[in-house]
Amino acid sequence: MFFDPTGFGSGENQSYKHSMFNETLAALESIIPENWNLTSGSAVMFVLGIALVAFIIRKLLSAALLAAAIVAGWMVWNDPSLLDSWGDTAHRLLNDWEQGE
């Protein structure tokens, strides 16, 4: 017995199975667009575009957090009493969060 790529094998219903296979292929061909290269290329470019945007947004958020840390450090350097105020605020917010308020 040889390898049958259709997976149907040989037998009395082979012609029926091949016609079902051909009907399935015809149905798939009606769904798949004619310009498959353009469609798949557009999909790849869309995914790469989303990845690029996510990469840029991640870098911008990192830069914003770094800038906020630098500004906060500069403010505390100039006025150390701010550290007590920020600590009290953080402690109050943490207690409110633990109590579910």
Backbone as CSV, one residue per row, in Angstrom:
resi,resn,N_x,N_y,N_z,CA_x,CA_y,CA_z,C_x,C_y,C_z
1,MET,0.850,-1.181,0.000,0.000,0.000,0.000,0.893,1.240,0.000
2,PHE,0.593,2.177,-0.827,1.391,3.390,-0.935,0.785,4.506,-0.072
3,PHE,1.547,5.546,0.133,1.094,6.680,0.945,0.078,7.508,0.167
4,ASP,-1.064,7.743,0.776,-2.117,8.542,0.145,-2.154,9.907,0.825
5,PRO,-1.731,10.997,0.164,-1.666,12.307,0.819,-3.029,12.860,1.204
6,THR,-4.095,12.342,0.592,-5.425,12.837,0.961,-5.893,12.234,2.268
7,GLY,-5.303,11.108,2.675,-5.683,10.473,3.924,-6.936,9.631,3.814
8,PHE,-7.455,9.452,2.596,-8.699,8.708,2.447,-8.475,7.217,2.266
9,GLY,-7.312,6.823,1.775,-7.037,5.414,1.553,-7.774,4.902,0.327
10,SER,-7.674,3.627,0.114,-8.359,3.040,-1.041,-9.566,2.268,-0.539
11,GLY,-10.535,2.131,-1.380,-11.733,1.401,-1.008,-12.861,1.733,-1.954
12,GLU,-14.031,1.178,-1.636,-15.161,1.349,-2.546,-15.717,2.772,-2.528
13,ASN,-15.526,3.513,-1.415,-16.054,4.872,-1.325,-14.996,5.925,-1.651
14,GLN,-13.938,5.520,-2.317,-12.834,6.439,-2.571,-13.266,7.602,-3.464
15,SER,-14.059,7.343,-4.485,-14.476,8.431,-5.373,-15.374,9.410,-4.621
16,TYR,-16.223,8.903,-3.732,-17.076,9.784,-2.929,-16.227,10.643,-1.996
17,LYS,-15.217,10.020,-1.387,-14.348,10.761,-0.479,-13.544,11.811,-1.229
18,HIS,-13.092,11.476,-2.438,-12.344,12.456,-3.230,-13.241,13.609,-3.649
19,SER,-14.513,13.328,-3.941,-15.418,14.419,-4.308,-15.678,15.316,-3.100
20,MET,-15.764,14.726,-1.900,-15.913,15.551,-0.692,-14.671,16.400,-0.478
21,PHE,-13.513,15.806,-0.730,-12.254,16.543,-0.595,-12.215,17.715,-1.575
22,ASN,-12.626,17.472,-2.808,-12.638,18.536,-3.812,-13.653,19.620,-3.464
23,GLU,-14.802,19.231,-2.918,-15.795,20.230,-2.502,-15.257,21.075,-1.354
24,THR,-14.552,20.440,-0.442,-13.956,21.183,0.672,-12.908,22.161,0.161
25,LEU,-12.083,21.714,-0.771,-11.084,22.610,-1.357,-11.748,23.770,-2.082
26,ALA,-12.831,23.498,-2.799,-13.535,24.564,-3.511,-14.118,25.571,-2.523
27,ALA,-14.648,25.067,-1.400,-15.192,25.974,-0.388,-14.089,26.832,0.218
28,LEU,-12.939,26.233,0.475,-11.818,27.002,1.025,-11.304,28.026,0.022
29,GLU,-11.284,27.658,-1.253,-10.824,28.603,-2.268,-11.758,29.792,-2.392
30,SER,-13.032,29.604,-2.086,-13.957,30.739,-2.141,-13.759,31.676,-0.956
31,ILE,-13.198,31.162,0.133,-12.964,31.988,1.323,-11.635,32.720,1.214
32,ILE,-10.607,32.036,0.736,-9.271,32.621,0.644,-9.267,33.663,-0.469
33,PRO,-8.815,34.867,-0.193,-8.826,35.906,-1.223,-7.834,35.606,-2.352
34,GLU,-8.090,36.222,-3.491,-7.224,36.014,-4.653,-5.822,36.559,-4.412
35,ASN,-5.745,37.741,-3.812,-4.451,38.387,-3.582,-3.917,37.989,-2.205
36,TRP,-3.618,36.722,-2.063,-3.197,36.178,-0.774,-1.892,36.808,-0.296
37,ASN,-0.978,37.096,-1.204,0.293,37.705,-0.810,0.073,39.087,-0.214
38,LEU,-0.819,39.860,-0.812,-1.116,41.190,-0.289,-1.771,41.095,1.087
39,THR,-2.701,40.165,1.246,-3.397,40.013,2.524,-2.450,39.546,3.618
40,SER,-1.639,38.540,3.331,-0.709,38.047,4.349,0.360,39.092,4.650
41,GLY,0.802,39.814,3.636,1.774,40.886,3.863,1.196,41.992,4.720
42,SER,-0.065,42.325,4.486,-0.722,43.343,5.308,-0.852,42.873,6.753
43,ALA,-1.162,41.606,6.942,-1.285,41.071,8.299,0.057,41.112,9.021
44,VAL,1.114,40.751,8.326,2.450,40.787,8.935,2.829,42.221,9.284
45,MET,2.569,43.158,8.381,2.887,44.566,8.650,2.055,45.110,9.810
46,PHE,0.803,44.668,9.926,-0.046,45.094,11.040,0.530,44.609,12.364
47,VAL,0.926,43.347,12.423,1.499,42.797,13.655,2.807,43.506,13.997
48,LEU,3.649,43.741,12.995,4.899,44.462,13.244,4.632,45.897,13.684
49,GLY,3.611,46.526,13.122,3.249,47.882,13.528,2.787,47.938,14.970
50,ILE,1.961,46.977,15.365,1.500,46.916,16.759,2.685,46.689,17.691
51,ALA,3.605,45.814,17.311,4.788,45.559,18.141,5.643,46.816,18.258
52,LEU,5.790,47.552,17.166,6.577,48.783,17.188,5.926,49.829,18.081
53,VAL,4.611,49.973,17.972,3.897,50.941,18.816,4.025,50.551,20.284
54,ALA,3.871,49.260,20.597,4.014,48.810,21.983,5.425,49.072,22.491
55,PHE,6.427,48.844,21.655,7.817,49.097,22.032,8.028,50.580,22.325
56,ILE,7.498,51.442,21.465,7.663,52.885,21.651,6.938,53.355,22.902
57,ILE,5.715,52.869,23.122,4.960,53.269,24.316,5.687,52.810,25.569
58,ARG,6.232,51.593,25.549,6.975,51.098,26.710,8.187,51.976,26.995
59,LYS,8.886,52.379,25.940,10.055,53.249,26.126,9.639,54.625,26.642
60,LEU,8.535,55.171,26.135,8.064,56.476,26.601,7.637,56.420,28.070
61,LEU,6.956,55.339,28.457,6.565,55.200,29.860,7.792,55.061,30.753
62,SER,8.779,54.330,30.302,10.015,54.204,31.082,10.702,55.552,31.236
63,ALA,10.736,56.329,30.167,11.350,57.661,30.236,10.564,58.575,31.168
64,ALA,9.232,58.475,31.140,8.403,59.305,32.019,8.627,58.932,33.485
65,LEU,8.720,57.627,33.778,8.975,57.207,35.158,10.361,57.639,35.624
66,LEU,11.331,57.551,34.754,12.676,57.997,35.096,12.693,59.502,35.347
67,ALA,11.997,60.263,34.506,11.926,61.714,34.698,11.221,62.051,36.005
68,ALA,10.152,61.319,36.341,9.441,61.564,37.598,10.344,61.270,38.792
69,ALA,11.131,60.200,38.716,12.050,59.880,39.810,13.128,60.951,39.948
70,ILE,13.619,61.463,38.831,14.639,62.519,38.881,14.058,63.797,39.475
71,VAL,12.848,64.166,39.059,12.204,65.375,39.600,11.931,65.206,41.087
72,ALA,11.456,64.025,41.493,11.190,63.790,42.916,12.484,63.875,43.720
73,GLY,13.545,63.287,43.209,14.834,63.379,43.903,15.320,64.812,44.017
74,TRP,15.152,65.589,42.966,15.554,66.996,42.986,14.731,67.784,44.011
75,MET,13.414,67.480,44.080,12.553,68.186,45.041,12.951,67.856,46.474
76,VAL,13.224,66.583,46.746,13.627,66.189,48.103,15.007,66.759,48.429
77,TRP,15.883,66.834,47.449,17.208,67.411,47.667,17.093,68.871,48.103
78,ASN,16.166,69.591,47.490,15.998,71.009,47.812,15.176,71.244,49.073
79,ASP,14.259,70.334,49.397,13.411,70.510,50.580,13.183,69.139,51.229
80,PRO,14.075,68.720,52.149,13.972,67.384,52.750,12.686,67.157,53.548
81,SER,12.000,68.215,53.951,10.753,68.028,54.705,9.655,67.415,53.826
82,LEU,9.802,67.492,52.512,8.827,66.856,51.621,8.800,65.345,51.810
83,LEU,9.935,64.767,52.179,10.007,63.320,52.351,9.066,62.853,53.454
84,ASP,8.977,63.620,54.551,8.045,63.272,55.628,6.605,63.363,55.138
85,SER,6.296,64.417,54.394,4.942,64.598,53.872,4.570,63.460,52.920
86,TRP,5.493,63.102,52.018,5.220,62.013,51.078,5.094,60.680,51.803
87,GLY,5.901,60.471,52.822,5.814,59.236,53.602,4.485,59.125,54.323
88,ASP,4.022,60.235,54.920,2.719,60.223,55.593,1.594,59.934,54.599
89,THR,1.672,60.541,53.425,0.645,60.310,52.401,0.659,58.856,51.940
90,ALA,1.829,58.304,51.704,1.929,56.908,51.274,1.407,55.969,52.354
91,HIS,1.726,56.257,53.616,1.257,55.426,54.721,-0.267,55.490,54.829
92,ARG,-0.838,56.682,54.689,-2.293,56.841,54.767,-2.972,56.106,53.612
93,LEU,-2.447,56.235,52.408,-3.039,55.551,51.254,-2.944,54.034,51.391
94,LEU,-1.835,53.538,51.931,-1.681,52.102,52.135,-2.681,51.592,53.165
95,ASN,-2.871,52.332,54.243,-3.856,51.932,55.254,-5.269,51.953,54.682
96,ASP,-5.593,52.979,53.885,-6.917,53.030,53.258,-7.125,51.850,52.317
97,TRP,-6.085,51.477,51.586,-6.197,50.362,50.656,-6.377,49.046,51.407
98,GLU,-5.666,48.873,52.531,-5.789,47.642,53.313,-7.169,47.521,53.939
99,GLN,-7.777,48.640,54.289,-9.103,48.612,54.901,-10.213,48.567,53.856
100,GLY,-9.860,48.677,52.607,-10.847,48.567,51.539,-11.641,49.829,51.298
101,GLU,-11.106,50.958,51.648,-11.831,52.217,51.438,-11.479,52.827,50.119
